[in-house]
Amino acid sequence: MSASQAALRWRGVLGLVVWAWCIAALAAQPRTPPLTGLQLHPAPERSAIFPAWRSDGPLPPAWTVALEPGFVIDGATLHVAPAQPGGAWRVQVQFETSLSLTAGGPHLDLTEWKHCVSDWVAADPVDDLTFVLPAPSPDMQGCFPDYTPAELDAAVRAHLRDDPDAAVRWLDGHRGPPDAAEVSPIVDISAIRVRVAQRQAGRWVQVAEVTFQTPLGC
């Protein structure tokens, strides 16, 4: 191989190395999140009771938010704040139920046990960036998987593993005829997931999912 051919070959190798380095550097650069934030405004009849909720800066792909007791998302308005103008947006909502044991006032929320999870329901668009969130149907709100007394017993003991005496008190209060028991089970919405998607290259791409945790027994 002549000196000129060797030089050309090394130039080609060097060019490939530089190209690969540039690609790696571009890939390592932080990508700008598609959303700069979300705002959630309660329905008009509740706006005097609860303030609006808003995210603090750009949203990660998945986020969990604990709502204040009594804050109801039904009929709330969600405003999407994109990082770049334009584009089509879609919002969907999913409801999850949990079982809680209630003793009139005190309650034991078994949010890490069984659940019913609804299908995704589309939010109604007001404009390109504003959506009204749907309310769960009665079937969604009351849905819960079947369980046996033994399964409930195990779930309560697991939830209160650090306080076995409290577990016994809850279980003793639940035993007996339903109309005479001191402790009763209730089922309600415990989590509401809001999924935001953007239309990209002819298909919907999920860019954020916020899980709003709803207190039970309140």
Residue frames as a rotation matrix with the C-alpha (Angstrom) as fourth column:
MET 1
0.584 0.812 0.000 0.00
0.812 -0.584 0.000 0.00
0.000 0.000 -1.000 0.00
SER 2
-0.210 -0.664 0.718 1.38
0.612 -0.662 -0.433 3.36
0.763 0.348 0.545 -0.99
ALA 3
-0.837 -0.178 -0.518 1.75
0.531 -0.496 -0.687 6.24
-0.135 -0.850 0.510 1.45
SER 4
-0.821 0.571 0.011 -1.04
-0.535 -0.777 0.332 8.18
0.198 0.266 0.943 -0.29
GLN 5
-0.130 0.797 -0.590 -3.44
-0.115 0.579 0.807 5.21
0.985 0.173 0.016 -0.04
ALA 6
-0.373 -0.079 -0.925 -2.61
0.831 0.415 -0.371 4.73
0.413 -0.906 -0.089 3.63
ALA 7
-0.985 -0.016 -0.175 -3.24
0.093 -0.891 -0.444 8.40
-0.148 -0.453 0.879 4.29
LEU 8
-0.521 0.848 -0.095 -6.62
-0.615 -0.296 0.731 8.25
0.592 0.439 0.676 2.57
ARG 9
-0.087 0.476 -0.875 -7.55
0.352 0.837 0.420 5.15
0.932 -0.271 -0.240 4.56
TRP 10
-0.620 -0.208 -0.757 -6.67
0.782 -0.084 -0.618 6.78
0.065 -0.975 0.215 7.87
ARG 11
-0.940 0.339 0.042 -8.63
-0.338 -0.941 0.034 9.88
0.051 0.018 0.999 6.91
GLY 12
-0.226 0.896 -0.382 -11.64
-0.344 0.293 0.892 7.67
0.911 0.333 0.242 6.28
VAL 13
-0.156 0.103 -0.982 -11.24
0.754 0.655 -0.052 5.95
0.638 -0.749 -0.180 9.66
LEU 14
-0.890 -0.233 -0.393 -10.82
0.438 -0.679 -0.589 9.29
-0.129 -0.696 0.707 11.39
GLY 15
-0.736 0.672 0.080 -13.95
-0.525 -0.641 0.560 10.59
0.428 0.370 0.824 9.67
LEU 16
0.002 0.738 -0.675 -15.95
0.126 0.669 0.732 7.62
0.992 -0.087 -0.092 10.91
VAL 17
-0.423 -0.230 -0.876 -14.68
0.867 0.177 -0.465 8.16
0.262 -0.957 0.125 14.46
VAL 18
-0.995 0.050 -0.088 -15.60
-0.026 -0.967 -0.255 11.84
-0.098 -0.251 0.963 14.39
TRP 19
-0.444 0.884 -0.147 -19.06
-0.475 -0.093 0.875 11.02
0.760 0.458 0.462 12.96
ALA 20
-0.003 0.412 -0.911 -19.69
0.542 0.766 0.345 8.40
0.840 -0.493 -0.226 15.67
TRP 21
-0.722 -0.319 -0.614 -18.58
0.692 -0.354 -0.630 10.85
-0.016 -0.879 0.476 18.37
CYS 22
-0.900 0.423 0.101 -20.96
-0.396 -0.893 0.213 13.51
0.180 0.152 0.972 17.06
ILE 23
-0.120 0.892 -0.435 -23.87
-0.193 0.409 0.892 11.05
0.974 0.191 0.123 17.03
ALA 24
-0.148 0.005 -0.989 -23.08
0.829 0.546 -0.121 9.95
0.539 -0.838 -0.085 20.59
ALA 25
-0.934 -0.242 -0.264 -22.81
0.349 -0.784 -0.514 13.55
-0.082 -0.572 0.816 21.76
LEU 26
-0.635 0.766 0.099 -26.18
-0.564 -0.547 0.619 14.43
0.528 0.337 0.779 20.26
ALA 27
0.054 0.672 -0.739 -27.78
0.167 0.723 0.670 11.37
0.985 -0.159 -0.073 21.84
ALA 28
-0.401 -0.304 -0.864 -26.34
0.862 0.194 -0.469 12.28
0.310 -0.933 0.184 25.24
GLN 29
-0.923 0.085 0.375 -27.81
-0.138 -0.984 -0.116 15.78
0.359 -0.159 0.920 25.19
PRO 30
-0.699 0.713 -0.061 -30.90
0.328 0.243 -0.913 16.11
-0.635 -0.658 -0.404 27.40
ARG 31
-0.647 0.561 0.516 -34.11
0.587 -0.065 0.807 16.16
0.486 0.825 -0.287 25.39
THR 32
-0.868 0.418 0.269 -36.60
-0.488 -0.819 -0.302 18.91
0.094 -0.393 0.915 26.01
PRO 33
-0.698 0.674 0.242 -39.78
0.424 0.660 -0.620 17.40
-0.578 -0.330 -0.747 27.52
PRO 34
-0.619 0.503 0.603 -42.78
0.621 -0.156 0.768 17.81
0.480 0.850 -0.216 25.19
LEU 35
0.511 0.857 0.074 -44.79
0.565 -0.399 0.722 19.40
0.648 -0.327 -0.688 28.02
THR 36
-0.550 -0.638 0.539 -43.80
-0.015 -0.638 -0.770 22.38
0.835 -0.432 0.341 30.12
GLY 37
-0.953 0.207 0.223 -46.66
-0.235 -0.032 -0.972 21.72
-0.193 -0.978 0.079 32.53
LEU 38
-0.447 0.887 -0.116 -50.27
0.546 0.372 0.751 20.82
0.709 0.272 -0.650 33.26
GLN 39
-0.890 0.290 0.353 -53.00
-0.453 -0.661 -0.598 22.74
0.060 -0.692 0.720 35.06
LEU 40
-0.589 0.724 -0.360 -56.08
0.614 0.690 0.383 21.17
0.526 0.004 -0.851 36.62
HIS 41
-0.829 0.398 0.392 -59.05
-0.505 -0.835 -0.219 23.40
0.241 -0.379 0.893 37.46
PRO 42
-0.785 0.594 0.173 -61.97
0.335 0.644 -0.688 21.97
-0.521 -0.482 -0.705 39.48
ALA 43
-0.318 0.787 0.529 -65.45
0.852 -0.008 0.523 22.09
0.416 0.617 -0.668 38.01
PRO 44
-0.452 0.105 0.886 -67.06
-0.028 -0.994 0.103 25.54
0.892 0.022 0.452 38.39
GLU 45
0.597 0.784 0.171 -69.30
-0.215 -0.049 0.975 24.42
0.773 -0.619 0.139 41.26
ARG 46
0.776 -0.370 -0.510 -66.21
0.629 0.494 0.600 23.34
0.030 -0.787 0.617 43.24
SER 47
0.104 -0.821 0.561 -63.79
0.593 -0.401 -0.698 26.12
0.798 0.405 0.446 42.27
ALA 48
0.347 0.063 0.936 -64.62
-0.510 -0.825 0.245 28.15
0.787 -0.562 -0.254 45.38
ILE 49
0.952 0.055 0.300 -63.69
-0.286 0.501 0.816 25.20
-0.106 -0.863 0.493 47.63
PHE 50
0.486 -0.797 0.359 -60.55
0.562 0.600 0.570 23.84
-0.670 -0.075 0.739 46.01
PRO 51
0.274 -0.466 -0.842 -57.77
-0.581 -0.777 0.241 25.79
-0.767 0.423 -0.483 44.30
ALA 52
0.857 -0.051 -0.513 -56.40
-0.459 0.378 -0.804 24.80
0.235 0.925 0.300 40.92
TRP 53
0.537 -0.743 0.399 -53.57
0.146 0.548 0.824 22.26
-0.831 -0.384 0.403 40.79
ARG 54
0.871 -0.328 -0.367 -50.59
-0.456 -0.259 -0.851 22.79
0.184 0.908 -0.375 38.56
SER 55
0.706 -0.695 -0.133 -47.36
0.697 0.716 -0.039 20.93
0.122 -0.065 0.990 37.92
ASP 56
0.720 -0.562 -0.408 -44.08
-0.175 -0.715 0.677 22.47
-0.672 -0.416 -0.613 38.96
GLY 57
-0.228 -0.838 -0.495 -42.06
-0.749 -0.174 0.640 22.70
-0.622 0.517 -0.588 35.77
PRO 58
-0.219 0.090 -0.972 -41.72
-0.867 0.439 0.236 20.14
0.447 0.894 -0.018 32.94
LEU 59
0.592 0.569 0.570 -43.38
-0.763 0.623 0.171 16.80
-0.258 -0.536 0.804 33.57
PRO 60
-0.667 -0.701 0.253 -41.52
-0.592 0.705 0.390 13.48
-0.452 0.110 -0.885 33.74
PRO 61
-0.700 0.401 -0.591 -43.05
-0.378 0.493 0.783 10.60
0.605 0.772 -0.194 31.75
ALA 62
0.095 0.730 -0.677 -44.75
0.497 0.555 0.667 9.27
0.863 -0.400 -0.310 34.91
TRP 63
-0.793 -0.271 0.545 -45.73
-0.244 -0.679 -0.692 11.16
0.558 -0.682 0.473 38.03
THR 64
-0.172 0.730 -0.661 -47.87
0.803 0.492 0.335 10.53
0.570 -0.474 -0.671 41.14
VAL 65
-0.697 0.058 0.714 -49.81
-0.277 -0.941 -0.195 13.29
0.661 -0.334 0.672 42.90
ALA 66
-0.622 0.500 -0.603 -51.64
0.780 0.466 -0.418 12.91
0.072 -0.730 -0.680 46.23
LEU 67
-0.289 0.615 0.733 -54.86
0.175 -0.719 0.672 14.93
0.941 0.323 0.100 46.14
GLU 68
-0.856 0.103 0.506 -56.31
-0.498 -0.424 -0.756 16.77
0.137 -0.900 0.414 49.11
PRO 69
-0.752 0.657 0.048 -59.24
0.564 0.680 -0.468 15.02
-0.340 -0.325 -0.882 50.85
GLY 70
0.124 0.936 -0.330 -62.44
0.393 -0.352 -0.850 15.96
-0.911 -0.024 -0.412 49.06
PHE 71
-0.359 -0.288 -0.888 -60.76
-0.653 -0.602 0.460 17.17
-0.667 0.745 0.028 45.86
VAL 72
0.289 0.580 0.761 -62.90
0.259 0.718 -0.646 15.75
-0.922 0.384 0.058 43.05
ILE 73
-0.757 -0.639 -0.138 -61.53
-0.007 -0.203 0.979 15.44
-0.654 0.742 0.150 39.52
ASP 74
-0.232 0.740 0.631 -64.92
0.905 0.402 -0.138 14.69
-0.356 0.539 -0.763 37.96
GLY 75
0.702 0.613 0.364 -65.66
0.712 -0.630 -0.312 17.46
0.038 0.477 -0.878 35.49
ALA 76
0.355 -0.656 -0.666 -62.34
0.161 -0.659 0.735 19.20
-0.921 -0.368 -0.128 36.14
THR 77
0.997 -0.052 -0.050 -60.63
-0.064 -0.301 -0.951 20.99
0.034 0.952 -0.304 33.26
LEU 78
0.347 -0.929 0.125 -57.09
0.545 0.308 0.780 19.98
-0.763 -0.203 0.614 32.29
HIS 79
0.928 -0.137 -0.346 -54.95
-0.337 -0.706 -0.623 22.47
-0.159 0.694 -0.702 30.38
VAL 80
0.569 -0.747 0.344 -51.93
0.759 0.638 0.129 21.15
-0.315 0.187 0.930 28.46
ALA 81
0.766 -0.411 -0.494 -48.91
-0.418 -0.903 0.102 23.45
-0.487 0.129 -0.864 28.12
PRO 82
0.824 -0.460 0.331 -46.70
0.566 0.699 -0.437 22.15
-0.030 0.548 0.836 25.27
ALA 83
0.064 -0.901 -0.429 -43.04
0.487 -0.347 0.802 23.07
-0.871 -0.260 0.417 24.94
GLN 84
-0.947 -0.321 -0.006 -43.56
0.132 -0.407 0.904 23.89
-0.292 0.855 0.428 21.25
PRO 85
-0.263 0.907 -0.330 -46.69
-0.635 -0.420 -0.648 25.44
-0.727 0.040 0.686 19.71
GLY 86
-0.044 0.368 -0.929 -48.92
-0.960 0.241 0.141 23.44
0.276 0.898 0.343 17.42
GLY 87
-0.895 -0.277 -0.351 -49.57
-0.240 0.960 -0.145 19.75
0.377 -0.046 -0.925 17.18
ALA 88
0.168 0.977 -0.134 -52.54
-0.488 0.200 0.849 17.60
0.857 -0.077 0.510 18.15
TRP 89
-0.813 -0.407 0.416 -53.08
-0.533 0.235 -0.813 16.42
0.233 -0.883 -0.408 21.72
ARG 90
0.120 0.839 -0.532 -55.23
-0.197 0.545 0.815 13.74
0.973 0.007 0.231 23.36
VAL 91
-0.637 -0.236 0.734 -56.13
-0.750 -0.031 -0.661 13.13
0.179 -0.971 -0.158 27.01
GLN 92
0.067 0.627 -0.777 -57.48
-0.131 0.777 0.616 9.85
0.989 0.061 0.134 28.41
VAL 93
-0.214 -0.016 0.977 -58.50
-0.955 -0.209 -0.212 8.88
0.208 -0.978 0.029 31.93
GLN 94
-0.163 0.131 -0.978 -58.46
0.032 0.991 0.127 5.56
0.986 -0.010 -0.166 33.78
PHE 95
0.249 0.358 0.900 -60.08
-0.876 -0.314 0.367 4.83
0.414 -0.880 0.235 37.16
GLU 96
-0.449 -0.411 -0.793 -58.86
0.033 0.880 -0.475 2.37
0.893 -0.239 -0.381 39.79
THR 97
0.533 0.697 0.480 -60.84
-0.540 -0.156 0.827 1.25
0.651 -0.700 0.293 42.83
SER 98
-0.698 -0.654 -0.291 -59.67
-0.134 0.519 -0.844 -0.07
0.703 -0.551 -0.450 46.18
LEU 99
0.354 0.790 -0.500 -61.37
0.418 0.345 0.840 -1.45
0.837 -0.506 -0.209 49.28
SER 100
-0.610 -0.460 0.645 -61.39
-0.364 -0.560 -0.744 0.35
0.703 -0.689 0.174 52.60
LEU 101
-0.170 0.534 -0.828 -62.61
0.826 0.535 0.176 -0.81
0.537 -0.654 -0.533 56.00
THR 102
-0.479 0.074 0.875 -64.47
-0.225 -0.973 -0.040 1.91
0.848 -0.216 0.483 57.86
ALA 103
-0.493 0.294 -0.819 -65.49
0.837 0.416 -0.355 2.14
0.236 -0.861 -0.451 61.49
GLY 104
0.558 0.762 -0.328 -67.70
0.800 -0.600 -0.034 5.20
-0.222 -0.244 -0.944 61.12
GLY 105
0.884 -0.347 -0.312 -64.82
-0.358 -0.933 0.023 7.69
-0.299 0.091 -0.950 61.22
PRO 106
-0.123 -0.983 0.138 -61.51
-0.638 0.185 0.748 5.81
-0.760 0.004 -0.649 61.22
HIS 107
0.907 0.387 -0.167 -60.78
-0.371 0.547 -0.750 3.81
-0.199 0.742 0.640 58.09
LEU 108
-0.033 -0.885 0.464 -58.18
-0.150 0.463 0.874 1.34
-0.988 -0.041 -0.148 56.87
ASP 109
0.632 0.246 -0.735 -57.39
-0.697 -0.233 -0.678 1.78
-0.338 0.941 0.024 53.18
LEU 110
0.227 -0.510 0.830 -56.15
0.186 0.859 0.477 -1.39
-0.956 0.047 0.290 51.48
THR 111
0.709 0.074 -0.701 -54.75
-0.550 -0.564 -0.616 0.41
-0.441 0.822 -0.360 48.45
GLU 112
-0.332 -0.882 -0.335 -52.00
-0.936 0.265 0.231 -2.19
-0.115 0.390 -0.914 47.92
TRP 113
-0.408 0.288 0.866 -54.42
-0.099 0.930 -0.355 -5.13
-0.907 -0.230 -0.351 47.69
LYS 114
-0.344 0.373 0.862 -56.95
0.870 0.473 0.143 -5.93
-0.354 0.798 -0.487 44.97
HIS 115
-0.587 0.175 -0.790 -58.25
-0.269 -0.963 -0.013 -3.38
-0.764 0.205 0.612 42.45
CYS 116
0.390 0.564 0.728 -60.64
0.766 0.240 -0.597 -2.89
-0.511 0.790 -0.338 39.58
VAL 117
-0.567 -0.600 -0.564 -59.08
0.085 -0.724 0.685 -0.92
-0.820 0.340 0.461 36.73
SER 118
0.509 0.855 -0.103 -61.31
0.048 -0.148 -0.988 0.65
-0.859 0.498 -0.116 34.08
ASP 119
0.225 -0.347 0.911 -60.70
0.974 0.097 -0.204 1.00
-0.018 0.933 0.360 30.38
TRP 120
-0.782 -0.503 -0.368 -59.23
0.467 -0.864 0.188 4.30
-0.412 -0.025 0.911 29.21
VAL 121
0.339 0.936 0.098 -61.92
0.877 -0.276 -0.392 6.93
-0.340 0.219 -0.915 28.70
ALA 122
-0.388 -0.495 0.777 -61.38
0.795 -0.606 0.011 9.91
0.466 0.622 0.629 26.39
ALA 123
-0.359 0.218 -0.907 -61.61
0.552 -0.735 -0.395 13.39
-0.753 -0.642 0.144 27.88
ASP 124
0.546 0.656 0.522 -63.79
0.822 -0.296 -0.487 15.86
-0.165 0.694 -0.701 25.99
PRO 125
-0.573 -0.803 0.162 -61.74
0.819 -0.559 0.125 18.55
-0.010 0.205 0.979 24.20
VAL 126
0.415 0.600 -0.684 -62.75
0.517 -0.774 -0.365 22.17
-0.748 -0.202 -0.632 24.76
ASP 127
0.796 -0.310 -0.520 -60.04
-0.595 -0.559 -0.577 23.39
-0.112 0.769 -0.629 22.41
ASP 128
0.519 -0.629 -0.578 -56.69
-0.260 0.528 -0.808 22.08
0.814 0.570 0.111 21.16
LEU 129
-0.510 -0.857 -0.067 -55.10
-0.094 0.133 -0.987 22.28
0.855 -0.497 -0.149 24.64
THR 130
-0.653 0.363 0.665 -58.01
-0.755 -0.240 -0.610 22.09
-0.062 -0.901 0.430 27.08
PHE 131
-0.512 0.420 -0.750 -59.95
-0.063 0.852 0.520 18.97
0.857 0.314 -0.409 28.07
VAL 132
0.061 0.612 0.788 -62.81
-0.972 -0.145 0.187 18.19
0.229 -0.777 0.586 30.47
LEU 133
-0.878 -0.472 -0.080 -62.09
-0.432 0.852 -0.295 15.03
0.207 -0.225 -0.952 32.45
PRO 134
-0.114 0.892 -0.436 -64.88
-0.286 0.391 0.875 12.43
0.951 0.225 0.211 32.58
ALA 135
-0.076 0.201 0.977 -66.61
-0.992 0.082 -0.094 11.12
-0.099 -0.976 0.193 35.69
PRO 136
-0.968 -0.251 -0.030 -66.55
-0.253 0.965 0.074 7.40
0.010 0.079 -0.997 36.47
SER 137
-0.146 0.939 -0.312 -69.72
-0.469 0.212 0.858 5.48
0.871 0.271 0.409 35.80
PRO 138
0.439 0.363 0.822 -71.46
-0.898 0.189 0.397 3.76
-0.012 -0.912 0.409 38.76
ASP 139
0.984 -0.094 -0.154 -70.11
0.072 0.987 -0.143 0.44
0.165 0.129 0.978 37.49
MET 140
0.176 -0.977 0.117 -66.55
0.178 -0.085 -0.980 1.82
0.968 0.194 0.159 37.45
GLN 141
-0.154 -0.236 0.960 -66.90
-0.738 -0.619 -0.271 3.33
0.657 -0.750 -0.078 40.91
GLY 142
0.423 0.440 0.792 -68.36
-0.881 0.403 0.247 0.21
-0.210 -0.803 0.558 42.54
CYS 143
0.726 -0.159 -0.669 -66.34
-0.274 0.826 -0.494 -2.45
0.630 0.541 0.556 40.75
PHE 144
0.014 -0.776 0.630 -64.15
-0.994 0.060 0.095 -4.71
-0.112 -0.627 -0.771 42.89
PRO 145
-0.382 -0.205 -0.901 -62.86
-0.488 0.873 0.009 -8.27
0.784 0.443 -0.434 42.46
ASP 146
0.763 0.619 -0.186 -64.41
-0.238 0.537 0.809 -11.08
0.601 -0.573 0.557 44.48
TYR 147
-0.428 -0.888 0.170 -62.54
-0.553 0.109 -0.826 -12.07
0.715 -0.447 -0.537 47.63
THR 148
0.230 0.424 -0.876 -62.88
0.428 0.764 0.483 -14.57
0.874 -0.486 -0.006 50.46
PRO 149
0.962 0.121 0.245 -62.84
-0.167 -0.452 0.877 -13.79
0.217 -0.884 -0.414 54.21
ALA 150
0.609 -0.793 -0.020 -59.45
0.634 0.471 0.614 -15.49
-0.477 -0.386 0.789 54.39
GLU 151
-0.016 -0.611 0.791 -58.05
0.903 -0.348 -0.251 -13.21
0.429 0.711 0.557 51.68
LEU 152
0.525 0.263 0.809 -59.34
-0.020 -0.947 0.321 -10.11
0.851 -0.184 -0.492 53.47
ASP 153
0.979 -0.191 -0.070 -57.89
0.100 0.150 0.984 -11.39
-0.177 -0.970 0.166 56.75
ALA 154
0.264 -0.941 0.211 -54.48
0.921 0.311 0.233 -11.84
-0.285 0.133 0.949 55.10
ALA 155
0.068 -0.204 0.977 -54.64
0.642 -0.741 -0.199 -8.40
0.764 0.640 0.081 53.44
VAL 156
0.824 0.274 0.495 -55.41
-0.172 -0.712 0.681 -6.62
0.539 -0.647 -0.540 56.74
ARG 157
0.834 -0.549 -0.058 -52.64
0.293 0.350 0.890 -8.47
-0.468 -0.759 0.453 58.58
ALA 158
0.084 -0.823 0.561 -50.16
0.996 0.044 -0.083 -7.66
0.043 0.566 0.823 55.78
HIS 159
0.295 0.099 0.950 -51.15
0.332 -0.943 -0.004 -3.99
0.896 0.317 -0.311 55.81
LEU 160
0.666 0.019 0.746 -50.73
-0.625 -0.532 0.572 -3.80
0.408 -0.846 -0.343 59.60
ARG 161
0.527 -0.511 -0.679 -47.78
0.366 0.858 -0.361 -6.15
0.767 -0.059 0.639 59.91
ASP 162
-0.566 -0.791 0.234 -46.08
0.158 -0.383 -0.910 -3.66
0.809 -0.478 0.341 62.26
ASP 163
-0.682 0.430 0.592 -49.16
-0.731 -0.390 -0.559 -3.47
-0.009 -0.814 0.580 64.51
PRO 164
-0.802 0.339 -0.491 -50.73
0.097 0.886 0.453 -6.94
0.589 0.316 -0.744 64.77
ASP 165
-0.700 0.582 -0.413 -52.99
0.543 0.058 -0.838 -5.88
-0.463 -0.811 -0.357 67.65
ALA 166
-0.447 0.532 -0.719 -54.59
-0.557 -0.795 -0.242 -3.24
-0.700 0.292 0.652 65.44
ALA 167
-0.717 0.168 -0.677 -55.12
-0.563 0.433 0.704 -5.87
0.411 0.886 -0.216 62.73
VAL 168
-0.817 0.426 -0.388 -56.98
0.541 0.800 -0.260 -8.06
0.200 -0.422 -0.884 65.23
ARG 169
-0.556 0.627 -0.545 -59.20
0.174 -0.553 -0.815 -5.14
-0.813 -0.548 0.198 66.28
TRP 170
-0.490 0.361 -0.793 -60.14
-0.823 -0.492 0.285 -4.35
-0.288 0.792 0.538 62.69
LEU 171
-0.735 0.178 -0.654 -60.87
-0.276 0.803 0.528 -7.97
0.619 0.569 -0.541 61.88
ASP 172
-0.796 0.479 -0.369 -62.86
0.586 0.459 -0.668 -8.55
-0.151 -0.748 -0.646 65.07
GLY 173
-0.498 0.616 -0.610 -64.95
-0.207 -0.768 -0.606 -5.46
-0.842 -0.176 0.510 64.27
HIS 174
-0.518 0.256 -0.816 -65.66
-0.854 -0.102 0.510 -6.78
0.047 0.961 0.271 60.78
ARG 175
-0.935 0.141 -0.326 -66.85
0.112 0.988 0.105 -10.21
0.337 0.061 -0.940 61.93
GLY 176
-0.605 0.789 -0.107 -70.49
0.267 0.074 -0.961 -10.92
-0.750 -0.610 -0.255 62.50
PRO 177
0.202 0.773 0.601 -73.67
0.926 0.049 -0.374 -10.05
-0.319 0.632 -0.706 60.58
PRO 178
-0.480 -0.452 0.752 -73.19
0.750 -0.656 0.084 -7.06
0.455 0.604 0.654 58.24
ASP 179
0.257 0.665 0.702 -75.95
0.153 -0.745 0.650 -5.04
0.954 -0.060 -0.293 59.94
ALA 180
0.984 0.097 -0.147 -74.34
0.153 -0.056 0.987 -5.57
0.088 -0.994 -0.070 63.36
ALA 181
0.254 -0.967 -0.024 -70.63
0.954 0.255 -0.157 -5.32
0.158 0.017 0.987 62.47
GLU 182
0.550 -0.147 -0.822 -68.70
0.350 -0.853 0.387 -2.32
-0.758 -0.501 -0.418 63.78
VAL 183
-0.424 -0.765 -0.484 -66.48
-0.319 -0.374 0.871 -2.31
-0.848 0.524 -0.086 60.69
SER 184
0.633 0.690 0.351 -67.83
0.175 0.314 -0.933 -2.26
-0.754 0.653 0.078 57.14
PRO 185
-0.457 -0.782 0.424 -66.07
0.634 0.048 0.772 -2.55
-0.623 0.622 0.474 53.75
ILE 186
0.637 0.573 -0.516 -66.52
-0.036 -0.646 -0.762 0.19
-0.770 0.504 -0.391 51.19
VAL 187
-0.104 -0.616 0.781 -65.26
0.901 0.275 0.336 0.40
-0.422 0.739 0.526 47.61
ASP 188
0.821 0.337 -0.461 -64.38
0.134 -0.898 -0.419 3.67
-0.555 0.282 -0.782 45.92
ILE 189
0.777 -0.557 0.293 -61.99
0.244 -0.163 -0.956 5.30
0.580 0.814 0.010 43.47
SER 190
0.726 -0.589 -0.354 -58.47
0.398 -0.061 0.916 5.35
-0.561 -0.806 0.190 44.88
ALA 191
-0.428 -0.879 -0.208 -56.44
0.238 -0.331 0.913 6.36
-0.872 0.342 0.351 41.83
ILE 192
0.806 0.592 0.014 -57.18
0.210 -0.264 -0.941 8.33
-0.553 0.762 -0.337 38.67
ARG 193
-0.271 -0.933 0.236 -54.64
0.564 0.045 0.824 8.14
-0.780 0.357 0.515 35.87
VAL 194
0.770 0.411 -0.489 -54.49
-0.100 -0.678 -0.728 10.91
-0.631 0.609 -0.481 33.30
ARG 195
-0.059 -0.762 0.645 -52.61
0.701 0.429 0.570 10.05
-0.711 0.486 0.509 30.12
VAL 196
0.545 0.124 -0.829 -51.49
-0.346 -0.867 -0.357 12.79
-0.763 0.482 -0.430 27.73
ALA 197
0.018 -0.502 0.865 -50.51
0.715 0.611 0.340 11.85
-0.699 0.613 0.370 24.17
GLN 198
0.030 -0.117 -0.993 -49.27
-0.501 -0.861 0.086 13.87
-0.865 0.495 -0.085 21.20
ARG 199
0.893 0.279 0.353 -49.77
0.181 0.495 -0.850 13.11
-0.412 0.823 0.392 17.54
GLN 200
0.089 -0.937 -0.338 -46.34
-0.643 -0.313 0.699 12.43
-0.761 0.155 -0.630 16.06
ALA 201
-0.778 -0.466 -0.422 -45.64
-0.605 0.374 0.703 11.13
-0.170 0.802 -0.573 12.55
GLY 202
-0.314 0.769 -0.557 -49.23
-0.644 0.258 0.720 9.98
0.697 0.585 0.414 12.13
ARG 203
0.030 0.350 -0.936 -49.57
0.468 0.823 0.322 8.11
0.883 -0.448 -0.139 15.43
TRP 204
0.759 0.302 0.577 -50.37
-0.353 -0.554 0.754 8.90
0.548 -0.776 -0.314 19.07
VAL 205
-0.157 -0.878 -0.453 -47.31
0.359 0.376 -0.854 8.92
0.920 -0.296 0.256 21.34
GLN 206
0.793 0.433 -0.428 -47.74
0.526 -0.133 0.840 9.03
0.307 -0.891 -0.333 25.12
VAL 207
-0.022 -0.817 0.577 -45.69
0.126 -0.575 -0.809 11.86
0.992 0.055 0.115 26.62
ALA 208
-0.775 -0.223 0.592 -46.93
-0.522 -0.302 -0.798 11.94
0.356 -0.927 0.118 30.22
GLU 209
0.052 0.804 -0.592 -49.05
0.264 0.561 0.785 9.97
0.963 -0.197 -0.184 32.68
VAL 210
-0.671 -0.170 0.722 -50.09
-0.565 -0.513 -0.647 11.47
0.480 -0.841 0.248 36.02
THR 211
-0.266 0.565 -0.781 -51.61
0.563 0.749 0.349 9.26
0.782 -0.347 -0.517 38.72
PHE 212
-0.356 0.264 0.896 -53.82
-0.647 -0.762 -0.033 11.25
0.674 -0.592 0.442 41.08
GLN 213
-0.729 0.071 -0.681 -54.23
0.453 0.796 -0.402 9.39
0.513 -0.601 -0.612 44.37
THR 214
-0.112 0.813 0.571 -57.66
-0.420 -0.559 0.715 9.99
0.901 -0.160 0.404 45.90
PRO 215
-0.875 -0.195 0.443 -58.12
-0.481 0.248 -0.841 9.54
0.054 -0.949 -0.311 49.66
LEU 216
-0.399 0.746 -0.533 -60.65
0.233 0.645 0.728 6.87
0.887 0.166 -0.431 50.59
GLY 217
-0.129 0.433 -0.892 -63.21
0.956 0.293 0.004 7.14
0.263 -0.852 -0.452 53.34
CYS 218
-0.800 -0.189 -0.569 -63.42
0.381 -0.894 -0.238 10.94
-0.464 -0.407 0.787 53.11
